[in-house]
Amino acid sequence: MRQARIPPGRYSGLGSEALKLPAFVRKDFLVAWSYRAAFFSDILNLVAQITLFYFVSLMVDPSVIPSYGGQPTSYIAFVSVGIALGAFLALGLGRVATAMRNEQLMGTLEVLYMTPTAPLTLQLGLAVYDLVYVPIRTFVFLAAVFLVYDVSVAVGGIAPAALILALFIPFVWGIGMISAAGVMTFRRGAGILGLGALALNITSGAYFPLTLFPEWVQTLAKINPLAAAYEGTRSALLGGAAWSELTSEMLILGAAAILSLSLGSAALGVALRRERAKGTLGRY
């Protein structure tokens, strides 16, 4: 009996597609490790930020810092969560977009999309290293800061905080795909991306309590996924909030993650089809 062959472009299933992801992780890890100066400068940048905010905290009136779990909170504890998640947002937005851009610059993007690999696998593969590395980096950073500055952490809040981060990841990834679609189409825009991320961070309560902002900003923050992530993480880690107390934040983040991924996948798909139809997928 003649053995059936799988035609090029057909996929043998989700399992075979998932097996391709470790190759992307290995490749991106080797690339990142080959640039050790950038790897360690990222760590130094975080240390410099938290050192700067520590001295700022010495000038901050403790009474303006919200309490969590009925306990007063120091500014350094408050801002550490904002710095960690804010850096996560900046990295997530920047790296998903630059991953596509780098493949274009190296001339490998078009080759990748000619292989018998599902487009979704390629989109995930180009970002999967960061989806693993950045959450680990976030928790290590928070643990180090809390130990150095002797910040009390509610052990019971670690699991809810981890779930909030798990919901935050696809939300950021979806926005990153939208950014990647824009960069692929217009070739530029990284600077605007950085400014947008900074503006979102500031108005979401990353560095300053929301009570210091105008009332309209506080109103918008009630449905802002970023504000939900910041306040939910602080309530969990600093105040030991129970799962039931974080329901609204998790619902906002869950809905935002679904919407973000849907829009991001659609936008990137449209951009890829447009570039392939024009024959400019590998043009930079």
NUROMI-560431 format. One record per residue: residue in three letters; z, x, y of N, C-alpha, C in turn. Coordinates in Angstrom, 1 decimal. Example, Ala and Ser with C-alpha at 12.3 -4.5 7.8 and 13.67 -1.06 7.14 Angstrom:
 rest     nZ     nX     nY    caZ    caX    caY     cZ     cX     cY
  ALA    7.8   13.2   -5.7    7.8   12.3   -4.5    7.8   13.2   -3.3
  SER    7.1   12.8   -2.2    7.1   13.7   -1.1    7.9   12.9    0.0
END
This chain:
 rest     nZ     nX     nY    caZ    caX    caY     cZ     cX     cY
  MET    0.0    0.8   -1.2    0.0    0.0    0.0    0.0    0.9    1.2
  ARG   -0.8    0.5    2.2   -0.9    1.3    3.4    0.3    1.1    4.3
  GLN    0.9    2.2    4.7    2.1    2.1    5.5    1.7    1.7    7.0
  ALA    2.4    0.7    7.5    2.1    0.3    8.8    2.6    1.3    9.8
  ARG    1.8    1.5   10.8    2.2    2.5   11.9    2.6    1.7   13.1
  ILE    3.5    2.3   13.8    4.0    1.7   15.1    3.0    2.2   16.2
  PRO    2.3    1.3   16.8    1.4    1.7   17.9    2.1    2.4   19.0
  PRO    1.5    3.4   19.7    2.1    4.0   20.9    2.5    2.9   21.9
  GLY    3.6    3.0   22.6    4.0    2.1   23.6    4.9    1.0   23.0
  ARG    5.0    0.8   21.6    5.9   -0.1   21.0    7.2    0.6   20.7
  TYR    8.3   -0.2   20.7    9.6    0.4   20.5   10.2   -0.1   19.2
  SER   10.8    0.8   18.5   11.4    0.4   17.2   12.7   -0.3   17.4
  GLY   13.2   -0.5   18.6   14.4   -1.3   18.7   15.4   -0.6   19.7
  LEU   16.4   -1.3   20.0   17.4   -0.8   21.0   18.1    0.5   20.5
  GLY   18.3    0.6   19.2   18.9    1.8   18.7   18.1    3.0   19.0
  SER   16.8    3.0   18.8   16.0    4.2   19.0   15.9    4.5   20.5
  GLU   16.0    3.5   21.3   16.0    3.7   22.8   17.3    4.4   23.2
  ALA   18.4    3.9   22.7   19.7    4.4   23.0   19.9    5.9   22.6
  LEU   19.2    6.2   21.5   19.3    7.6   21.0   18.7    8.6   22.0
  LYS   17.8    8.1   22.9   17.2    9.0   23.8   18.1    9.4   25.0
  LEU   19.1    8.6   25.2   20.0    8.8   26.4   20.7   10.2   26.3
  PRO   21.3   10.6   25.2   21.9   11.9   25.2   21.1   13.0   25.6
  ALA   19.7   12.9   25.4   18.8   14.0   25.8   18.8   14.1   27.3
  PHE   18.8   12.9   28.0   18.9   12.9   29.5   20.2   13.5   30.0
  VAL   21.3   13.1   29.3   22.6   13.7   29.7   22.6   15.2   29.6
  ARG   22.1   15.7   28.4   22.1   17.1   28.2   21.3   17.8   29.3
  LYS   20.1   17.3   29.5   19.2   17.9   30.5   19.9   18.0   31.9
  ASP   20.4   16.8   32.3   21.1   16.8   33.7   22.3   17.7   33.8
  PHE   23.1   17.8   32.7   24.2   18.6   32.7   23.8   20.1   32.8
  LEU   22.8   20.5   32.1   22.3   21.9   32.2   21.8   22.2   33.5
  VAL   21.1   21.2   34.1   20.6   21.4   35.5   21.8   21.6   36.5
  ALA   22.7   20.7   36.4   23.9   20.7   37.3   24.7   22.0   37.1
  TRP   24.9   22.4   35.9   25.7   23.6   35.6   24.9   24.9   36.1
  SER   23.6   24.8   36.1   22.8   26.0   36.5   23.0   26.2   38.0
  TYR   23.4   25.2   38.8   23.7   25.3   40.2   25.2   25.3   40.4
  ARG   25.9   26.3   40.0   27.4   26.3   40.0   27.9   26.2   41.4
  ALA   27.2   26.8   42.4   27.7   26.8   43.7   27.8   25.3   44.2
  ALA   26.8   24.5   44.0   26.8   23.1   44.4   27.9   22.4   43.6
  PHE   28.1   22.7   42.4   29.1   22.0   41.5   30.5   22.2   42.1
  PHE   30.8   23.5   42.4   32.2   23.8   42.9   32.3   23.4   44.4
  SER   31.2   23.4   45.2   31.3   23.0   46.6   31.6   21.5   46.7
  ASP   31.2   20.8   45.7   31.6   19.3   45.7   33.1   19.2   45.6
  ILE   33.7   20.0   44.7   35.1   19.9   44.6   35.8   20.4   45.8
  LEU   35.3   21.5   46.4   35.9   22.0   47.7   35.8   21.0   48.8
  ASN   34.7   20.2   48.8   34.5   19.2   49.8   35.6   18.1   49.7
  LEU   35.9   17.7   48.5   36.9   16.7   48.3   38.3   17.2   48.7
  VAL   38.6   18.5   48.4   39.9   19.1   48.7   40.0   19.2   50.3
  ALA   38.9   19.5   50.9   38.9   19.6   52.4   39.2   18.3   53.0
  GLN   38.5   17.2   52.5   38.7   15.9   53.0   40.2   15.4   52.9
  ILE   40.8   15.6   51.7   42.1   15.1   51.5   43.1   15.9   52.3
  THR   42.8   17.2   52.5   43.7   18.1   53.4   43.6   17.6   54.8
  LEU   42.4   17.3   55.3   42.3   16.8   56.6   43.0   15.5   56.8
  PHE   42.9   14.5   55.9   43.5   13.3   56.0   45.0   13.4   55.8
  TYR   45.5   14.4   55.2   46.9   14.6   55.1   47.5   14.9   56.4
  PHE   46.9   15.8   57.2   47.4   16.0   58.6   47.2   14.8   59.5
  VAL   46.2   14.1   59.3   46.0   12.8   60.0   47.2   11.9   59.7
  SER   47.6   11.9   58.4   48.6   11.0   58.0   50.0   11.3   58.7
  LEU   50.1   12.5   59.2   51.4   12.9   59.9   51.4   12.2   61.2
  MET   50.3   11.7   61.7   50.2   11.1   63.1   50.2    9.6   63.0
  VAL   50.0    9.1   61.7   49.8    7.6   61.5   51.2    6.9   61.5
  ASP   51.2    5.8   62.2   52.4    5.0   62.2   52.5    4.3   60.8
  PRO   53.6    4.6   60.0   53.7    4.0   58.7   53.7    2.5   58.7
  SER   54.1    1.9   59.8   54.2    0.4   59.8   52.8   -0.3   59.8
  VAL   51.8    0.4   60.1   50.4   -0.2   60.1   49.8   -0.2   58.7
  ILE   50.4    0.6   57.8   49.9    0.7   56.4   50.4   -0.4   55.6
  PRO   49.5   -1.2   54.9   50.0   -2.3   54.1   50.8   -1.9   52.9
  SER   51.7   -2.7   52.5   52.5   -2.4   51.3   51.9   -3.1   50.1
  TYR   52.1   -2.5   48.9   51.6   -3.0   47.7   52.7   -3.2   46.7
  GLY   52.8   -4.3   46.1   53.9   -4.6   45.2   55.2   -4.7   45.9
  GLY   55.2   -5.0   47.2   56.5   -5.0   47.9   57.0   -3.7   48.3
  GLN   56.3   -2.6   48.0   56.8   -1.3   48.3   55.9   -0.6   49.4
  PRO   56.6    0.0   50.4   55.8    0.7   51.4   54.9    1.8   50.9
  THR   53.8    2.0   51.5   52.8    3.0   51.0   52.5    4.0   52.1
  SER   52.4    5.2   51.7   52.0    6.3   52.6   50.5    6.2   52.9
  TYR   50.2    6.8   54.1   48.7    6.8   54.4   47.9    7.7   53.4
  ILE   48.5    8.8   53.0   47.8    9.6   52.1   47.5    8.9   50.7
  ALA   48.4    8.1   50.3   48.1    7.3   49.1   47.1    6.3   49.3
  PHE   47.2    5.6   50.5   46.2    4.6   50.9   44.8    5.2   51.0
  VAL   44.6    6.3   51.7   43.3    6.9   51.9   42.7    7.6   50.7
  SER   43.6    8.1   49.8   43.1    8.8   48.6   42.2    7.9   47.8
  VAL   42.6    6.6   47.6   41.7    5.7   46.9   40.4    5.4   47.6
  GLY   40.5    5.3   49.0   39.3    5.2   49.7   38.3    6.3   49.6
  ILE   38.9    7.6   49.7   38.1    8.8   49.5   37.4    8.8   48.2
  ALA   38.2    8.6   47.1   37.7    8.6   45.8   36.5    7.7   45.5
  LEU   36.8    6.4   45.8   35.7    5.4   45.6   34.6    5.5   46.6
  GLY   34.9    6.0   47.8   33.9    6.2   48.8   32.9    7.3   48.4
  ALA   33.5    8.4   47.8   32.7    9.5   47.3   31.9    9.0   46.1
  PHE   32.4    8.1   45.3   31.7    7.5   44.2   30.5    6.7   44.7
  LEU   30.7    5.9   45.7   29.6    5.2   46.3   28.5    6.1   46.8
  ALA   28.9    7.1   47.6   27.9    8.0   48.2   27.1    8.7   47.1
  LEU   27.8    9.2   46.1   27.2    9.9   45.0   26.2    9.0   44.2
  GLY   26.8    7.8   43.9   26.0    6.8   43.2   24.7    6.4   43.9
  LEU   24.8    6.1   45.2   23.6    5.8   46.0   22.6    6.9   46.1
  GLY   23.2    8.1   46.4   22.3    9.2   46.6   21.7    9.7   45.3
  ARG   22.4    9.8   44.2   21.9   10.5   43.0   20.9    9.6   42.3
  VAL   21.1    8.3   42.3   20.1    7.4   41.6   18.7    7.6   42.3
  ALA   18.8    7.6   43.7   17.6    7.7   44.4   16.9    9.1   44.3
  THR   17.8   10.1   44.4   17.2   11.5   44.4   16.8   11.9   43.0
  ALA   17.3   11.2   41.9   16.9   11.5   40.6   15.4   11.2   40.4
  MET   15.0   10.0   40.9   13.6    9.7   40.9   12.8   10.6   41.8
  ARG   13.3   11.0   43.0   12.6   11.8   43.9   12.4   13.2   43.3
  ASN   13.4   13.7   42.6   13.4   15.1   42.0   12.3   15.1   41.0
  GLU   12.2   14.0   40.2   11.2   14.0   39.1    9.8   14.0   39.7
  GLN    9.7   13.3   40.9    8.4   13.3   41.6    8.1   14.7   42.1
  LEU    9.0   15.4   42.7    8.8   16.7   43.2    8.5   17.7   42.1
  MET    9.1   17.6   40.9    8.8   18.5   39.8    7.5   18.1   39.1
  GLY    6.9   16.9   39.4    5.7   16.5   38.8    5.9   15.9   37.4
  THR    7.2   15.5   37.1    7.4   15.0   35.7    7.6   13.5   35.6
  LEU    7.7   12.8   36.8    7.9   11.4   36.8    6.8   10.6   36.1
  GLU    5.6   11.0   36.4    4.4   10.3   35.8    4.4   10.6   34.3
  VAL    4.7   11.8   33.9    4.7   12.2   32.5    5.7   11.4   31.8
  LEU    6.9   11.2   32.3    7.9   10.4   31.7    7.5    9.0   31.4
  TYR    6.8    8.4   32.4    6.4    7.0   32.3    5.2    6.8   31.4
  MET    4.6    7.9   31.0    3.5    7.9   30.0    4.0    8.0   28.6
  THR    5.3    8.3   28.4    5.8    8.4   27.0    6.2    7.0   26.5
  PRO    6.2    6.9   25.2    6.6    5.6   24.6    8.1    5.3   24.7
  THR    8.5    5.2   25.9    9.9    4.9   26.2   10.0    3.7   27.2
  ALA   10.9    2.8   26.9   11.0    1.6   27.7   11.4    2.0   29.2
  PRO   10.8    1.3   30.2   11.1    1.6   31.6   12.6    1.6   31.9
  LEU   13.3    0.6   31.3   14.7    0.5   31.5   15.5    1.7   31.0
  THR   15.0    2.2   29.8   15.6    3.4   29.3   15.5    4.6   30.2
  LEU   14.3    4.7   30.8   14.0    5.8   31.8   14.9    5.6   33.0
  GLN   15.0    4.4   33.5   15.8    4.2   34.7   17.3    4.5   34.4
  LEU   17.8    4.1   33.3   19.1    4.4   32.9   19.3    5.9   32.6
  GLY   18.3    6.5   31.9   18.4    7.9   31.5   18.5    8.8   32.7
  LEU   17.8    8.5   33.8   17.8    9.3   35.0   19.1    9.3   35.7
  ALA   19.9    8.3   35.4   21.2    8.1   36.1   22.4    8.2   35.2
  VAL   22.2    8.3   33.8   23.3    8.1   32.9   24.3    9.3   33.0
  TYR   23.8   10.5   33.3   24.8   11.6   33.5   25.8   11.3   34.6
  ASP   25.3   10.8   35.7   26.2   10.5   36.8   27.1    9.3   36.5
  LEU   26.6    8.4   35.7   27.4    7.2   35.3   28.6    7.6   34.4
  VAL   28.4    8.8   33.8   29.5    9.4   33.0   30.4   10.3   33.8
  TYR   29.7   11.2   34.6   30.4   12.2   35.3   31.2   11.7   36.5
  VAL   30.6   10.8   37.3   31.3   10.4   38.5   32.6    9.6   38.3
  PRO   32.7    8.7   37.3   34.0    8.0   37.0   35.0    9.0   36.6
  ILE   34.7   10.0   35.7   35.6   11.0   35.3   36.1   11.8   36.5
  ARG   35.2   12.2   37.4   35.5   12.9   38.6   36.4   12.1   39.5
  THR   36.2   10.8   39.6   37.0    9.9   40.4   38.5    9.9   39.9
  PHE   38.7    9.7   38.6   40.0    9.6   38.1   40.7   11.0   38.1
  VAL   40.0   12.1   37.9   40.6   13.4   37.9   41.1   13.7   39.4
  PHE   40.2   13.3   40.3   40.5   13.5   41.7   41.8   12.8   42.1
  LEU   41.9   11.5   41.8   43.0   10.7   42.1   44.3   11.2   41.4
  ALA   44.2   11.6   40.2   45.3   12.2   39.5   45.8   13.4   40.1
  ALA   44.9   14.3   40.5   45.3   15.6   41.2   46.0   15.3   42.5
  VAL   45.4   14.4   43.3   46.0   14.1   44.6   47.4   13.5   44.5
  PHE   47.5   12.5   43.6   48.8   11.8   43.4   49.9   12.8   42.9
  LEU   49.5   13.8   42.1   50.4   14.8   41.6   50.8   15.7   42.8
  VAL   49.9   16.2   43.5   50.1   17.2   44.6   51.0   16.6   45.7
  TYR   50.7   15.3   46.1   51.4   14.7   47.2   52.6   13.7   46.7
  ASP   52.8   13.8   45.4   54.0   13.1   44.8   53.9   11.6   45.1
  VAL   52.7   11.0   44.8   52.5    9.6   45.0   52.9    8.8   43.7
  SER   53.7    7.8   43.9   54.1    7.0   42.7   52.9    6.1   42.3
  VAL   52.6    6.2   41.0   51.6    5.4   40.4   52.2    4.4   39.4
  ALA   51.7    3.1   39.5   52.2    2.1   38.5   51.4    2.3   37.2
  VAL   52.0    2.7   36.2   51.4    3.0   34.9   50.6    1.7   34.4
  GLY   51.3    0.6   34.6   50.7   -0.7   34.2   49.4   -1.1   34.9
  GLY   49.2   -0.4   36.0   48.0   -0.7   36.8   46.8    0.1   36.5
  ILE   47.0    1.1   35.6   45.9    2.0   35.3   44.7    1.3   34.6
  ALA   45.1    0.4   33.6   44.0   -0.4   32.9   43.3   -1.3   33.8
  PRO   44.0   -2.1   34.7   43.2   -3.0   35.6   42.3   -2.1   36.6
  ALA   42.8   -1.0   37.0   42.1   -0.1   37.9   40.8    0.4   37.2
  ALA   41.0    0.7   35.9   39.8    1.2   35.1   38.7    0.1   35.0
  LEU   39.2   -1.2   34.8   38.2   -2.3   34.7   37.5   -2.5   36.1
  ILE   38.3   -2.4   37.2   37.7   -2.5   38.5   36.6   -1.5   38.7
  LEU   36.9   -0.2   38.3   35.9    0.8   38.4   34.7    0.5   37.5
  ALA   35.0    0.0   36.3   33.9   -0.3   35.3   32.9   -1.4   35.9
  LEU   33.5   -2.3   36.7   32.7   -3.3   37.4   32.0   -2.7   38.6
  PHE   32.6   -1.7   39.2   32.1   -1.1   40.4   30.9   -0.3   40.1
  ILE   30.8    0.3   38.9   29.7    1.2   38.5   28.4    0.5   38.5
  PRO   28.2   -0.6   37.8   26.9   -1.3   37.9   26.5   -1.8   39.3
  PHE   27.5   -2.2   40.1   27.2   -2.6   41.4   26.6   -1.5   42.2
  VAL   27.2   -0.3   42.1   26.7    0.9   42.8   25.3    1.3   42.3
  TRP   25.2    1.2   40.9   23.9    1.6   40.3   22.8    0.7   40.7
  GLY   23.1   -0.6   40.9   22.0   -1.5   41.3   21.6   -1.2   42.7
  ILE   22.5   -1.0   43.6   22.1   -0.6   45.0   21.4    0.7   45.0
  GLY   21.8    1.6   44.1   21.1    2.9   44.0   19.6    2.7   43.5
  MET   19.4    1.7   42.6   18.0    1.5   42.2   17.2    0.9   43.4
  ILE   17.8    0.1   44.2   17.1   -0.5   45.4   16.7    0.7   46.3
  SER   17.7    1.6   46.5   17.4    2.8   47.3   16.3    3.6   46.7
  ALA   16.3    3.8   45.4   15.3    4.6   44.7   13.9    4.0   44.9
  ALA   13.9    2.6   44.9   12.6    1.9   45.1   12.1    2.2   46.5
  GLY   13.0    2.2   47.5   12.6    2.5   48.8   12.1    3.9   49.0
  VAL   12.9    4.9   48.4   12.5    6.3   48.6   11.1    6.5   47.9
  MET   10.9    5.9   46.7    9.7    6.1   46.0    8.5    5.5   46.8
  THR    8.7    4.4   47.5    7.7    3.8   48.3    7.4    4.5   49.6
  PHE    8.5    4.9   50.3    8.3    5.4   51.6    8.6    6.9   51.7
  ARG    9.0    7.5   50.6    9.2    9.0   50.4   10.3    9.6   51.2
  ARG   10.8    8.9   52.1   11.9    9.4   52.9   13.0    8.3   53.1
  GLY   14.1    8.6   53.6   15.2    7.6   53.8   16.5    8.0   53.4
  ALA   16.7    9.3   52.9   18.0    9.7   52.4   19.1    9.7   53.6
  GLY   18.6   10.1   54.8   19.6   10.1   55.9   20.1    8.7   56.3
  ILE   19.2    7.7   56.3   19.6    6.4   56.6   20.5    5.9   55.5
  LEU   20.3    6.3   54.3   21.1    5.9   53.1   22.6    6.4   53.4
  GLY   22.7    7.6   53.8   24.0    8.2   54.0   24.7    7.5   55.2
  LEU   24.0    7.2   56.2   24.6    6.5   57.3   25.1    5.1   56.9
  GLY   24.2    4.4   56.1   24.6    3.1   55.7   25.8    3.1   54.8
  ALA   25.9    4.1   53.9   27.1    4.2   53.0   28.4    4.5   53.9
  LEU   28.2    5.3   54.9   29.4    5.6   55.8   29.9    4.4   56.5
  ALA   28.9    3.6   57.0   29.3    2.4   57.7   29.9    1.4   56.8
  LEU   29.4    1.2   55.6   30.0    0.3   54.6   31.4    0.7   54.3
  ASN   31.6    2.0   54.1   32.9    2.6   53.8   34.0    2.2   54.8
  ILE   33.6    2.5   56.1   34.6    2.3   57.2   34.9    0.9   57.3
  THR   34.0    0.0   57.3   34.2   -1.4   57.5   34.8   -2.2   56.3
  SER   34.9   -1.4   55.2   35.5   -2.0   54.0   36.9   -1.6   53.7
  GLY   37.5   -0.9   54.6   38.9   -0.5   54.5   39.1    0.8   53.7
  ALA   38.1    1.7   53.6   38.2    2.9   52.8   39.2    3.8   53.5
  TYR   39.1    4.0   54.8   40.0    5.0   55.5   41.0    4.4   56.4
  PHE   40.8    3.1   56.8   41.8    2.5   57.7   42.0    1.1   57.2
  PRO   43.3    0.6   57.4   43.6   -0.8   57.0   42.7   -1.8   57.7
  LEU   42.3   -2.9   57.0   41.4   -3.9   57.5   42.0   -4.6   58.7
  THR   43.4   -4.6   58.7   44.0   -5.4   59.8   43.8   -4.7   61.2
  LEU   43.3   -3.5   61.2   43.0   -2.8   62.5   41.6   -3.2   63.0
  PHE   40.8   -3.9   62.2   39.4   -4.3   62.6   39.4   -5.6   63.2
  PRO   38.3   -6.0   63.9   38.2   -7.3   64.5   38.3   -8.4   63.4
  GLU   38.6   -9.6   63.8   38.8  -10.7   62.9   37.6  -11.0   62.0
  TRP   36.4  -10.8   62.6   35.2  -11.1   61.9   34.9  -10.2   60.8
  VAL   35.3   -8.9   61.0   35.2   -7.9   59.9   36.2   -8.2   58.8
  GLN   37.4   -8.7   59.1   38.4   -9.0   58.1   37.9  -10.3   57.3
  THR   37.2  -11.2   58.0   36.7  -12.4   57.3   35.6  -12.0   56.3
  LEU   34.7  -11.1   56.7   33.6  -10.7   55.8   34.1   -9.9   54.7
  ALA   35.3   -9.2   54.9   35.8   -8.3   53.8   36.3   -9.1   52.6
  LYS   36.6  -10.4   52.9   37.1  -11.3   51.8   36.0  -11.5   50.7
  ILE   34.7  -11.3   51.1   33.7  -11.5   50.1   32.9  -10.2   49.9
  ASN   33.4   -9.1   50.5   32.8   -7.8   50.4   33.1   -7.1   49.1
  PRO   32.2   -6.8   48.2   32.5   -6.1   47.0   33.2   -4.8   47.1
  LEU   32.8   -4.0   48.2   33.5   -2.7   48.4   34.9   -2.9   48.8
  ALA   35.2   -3.9   49.7   36.6   -4.1   50.1   37.4   -4.6   48.8
  ALA   36.8   -5.4   48.0   37.4   -5.9   46.8   37.8   -4.7   45.9
  ALA   36.9   -3.7   45.8   37.1   -2.6   44.9   38.3   -1.7   45.5
  TYR   38.3   -1.5   46.8   39.3   -0.7   47.4   40.7   -1.4   47.3
  GLU   40.8   -2.6   47.7   42.0   -3.3   47.7   42.5   -3.6   46.2
  GLY   41.6   -3.9   45.4   42.0   -4.1   44.0   42.5   -2.9   43.3
  THR   41.9   -1.7   43.5   42.4   -0.5   43.0   43.7   -0.1   43.5
  ARG   43.9   -0.3   44.9   45.2    0.1   45.5   46.3   -0.8   45.0
  SER   46.0   -2.1   44.8   47.0   -3.1   44.3   47.4   -2.7   42.9
  ALA   46.4   -2.3   42.1   46.7   -1.9   40.7   47.5   -0.6   40.6
  LEU   47.0    0.4   41.2   47.6    1.7   41.1   48.9    1.9   41.9
  LEU   48.9    1.4   43.1   50.1    1.6   44.0   51.1    0.5   43.9
  GLY   50.6   -0.7   43.6   51.6   -1.9   43.5   51.8   -2.4   42.1
  GLY   51.1   -1.9   41.1   51.3   -2.4   39.8   50.9   -3.9   39.6
  ALA   49.8   -4.3   40.3   49.4   -5.7   40.3   49.0   -6.1   38.9
  ALA   49.4   -7.3   38.4   49.0   -7.8   37.1   47.6   -8.3   37.1
  TRP   47.0   -8.5   35.9   45.7   -8.9   35.8   45.4  -10.2   36.5
  SER   46.3  -11.1   36.5   46.1  -12.4   37.1   46.0  -12.3   38.6
  GLU   46.7  -11.2   39.2   46.7  -11.0   40.6   45.4  -10.4   41.1
  LEU   44.6   -9.9   40.2   43.3   -9.2   40.6   42.1  -10.0   40.2
  THR   42.3  -11.3   39.8   41.2  -12.1   39.4   40.1  -12.3   40.4
  SER   40.5  -12.5   41.7   39.5  -12.7   42.7   38.6  -11.5   43.0
  GLU   39.3  -10.3   43.0   38.6   -9.0   43.2   37.6   -8.8   42.0
  MET   38.0   -9.1   40.8   37.2   -8.8   39.6   36.0   -9.8   39.6
  LEU   36.2  -11.1   40.0   35.2  -12.0   40.1   34.1  -11.6   41.1
  ILE   34.6  -11.2   42.3   33.6  -10.8   43.3   32.8   -9.6   42.8
  LEU   33.5   -8.6   42.2   32.8   -7.4   41.8   31.8   -7.7   40.6
  GLY   32.3   -8.6   39.7   31.4   -9.0   38.6   30.1   -9.7   39.1
  ALA   30.3  -10.6   40.0   29.1  -11.3   40.5   28.2  -10.4   41.3
  ALA   28.8   -9.5   42.1   28.1   -8.5   42.8   27.3   -7.6   41.9
  ALA   27.9   -7.2   40.8   27.3   -6.3   39.9   26.1   -6.9   39.3
  ILE   26.2   -8.2   38.8   25.0   -8.9   38.2   23.9   -9.0   39.2
  LEU   24.2   -9.4   40.5   23.2   -9.5   41.5   22.6   -8.2   41.9
  SER   23.4   -7.2   42.0   22.9   -5.9   42.4   22.0   -5.3   41.3
  LEU   22.4   -5.4   40.0   21.5   -4.9   39.0   20.2   -5.6   38.9
  SER   20.3   -7.0   39.0   19.1   -7.8   39.0   18.1   -7.4   40.1
  LEU   18.6   -7.3   41.3   17.7   -7.0   42.4   17.2   -5.5   42.3
  GLY   18.1   -4.6   41.9   17.7   -3.2   41.8   16.7   -3.0   40.7
  SER   16.9   -3.6   39.6   15.9   -3.5   38.5   14.5   -4.1   38.9
  ALA   14.5   -5.2   39.6   13.3   -5.9   40.0   12.6   -5.0   41.1
  ALA   13.4   -4.5   42.1   12.8   -3.7   43.1   12.2   -2.4   42.6
  LEU   12.9   -1.7   41.7   12.4   -0.5   41.2   11.2   -0.7   40.3
  GLY   11.2   -1.9   39.5   10.0   -2.2   38.7    8.8   -2.4   39.6
  VAL    9.0   -3.2   40.7    7.9   -3.4   41.6    7.3   -2.1   42.2
  ALA    8.3   -1.2   42.6    7.9    0.0   43.2    7.1    0.9   42.2
  LEU    7.5    0.9   41.0    6.9    1.7   39.9    5.5    1.2   39.6
  ARG    5.4   -0.1   39.5    4.1   -0.7   39.2    3.1   -0.5   40.4
  ARG    3.6   -0.6   41.6    2.8   -0.4   42.8    2.3    1.1   42.8
  GLU    3.2    2.0   42.6    2.8    3.4   42.6    1.8    3.8   41.5
  ARG    2.0    3.2   40.3    1.1    3.5   39.2   -0.3    2.9   39.4
  ALA   -0.3    1.7   40.0   -1.6    1.0   40.3   -2.4    1.8   41.4
  LYS   -1.6    2.4   42.3   -2.3    3.2   43.4   -2.6    4.6   42.9
  GLY   -2.0    5.0   41.8   -2.2    6.4   41.3   -1.5    7.4   42.1
  THR   -0.4    7.0   42.7    0.4    7.9   43.6    1.8    8.1   43.0
  LEU    2.0    7.8   41.7    3.4    7.9   41.2    3.9    9.4   41.2
  GLY    3.0   10.3   41.1    3.4   11.7   41.1    3.2   12.4   42.5
  ARG    2.8   11.6   43.5    2.6   12.2   44.8    3.9   12.2   45.6
  TYR    4.2   13.3   46.3    5.4   13.5   47.1    5.1   13.9   48.5
END
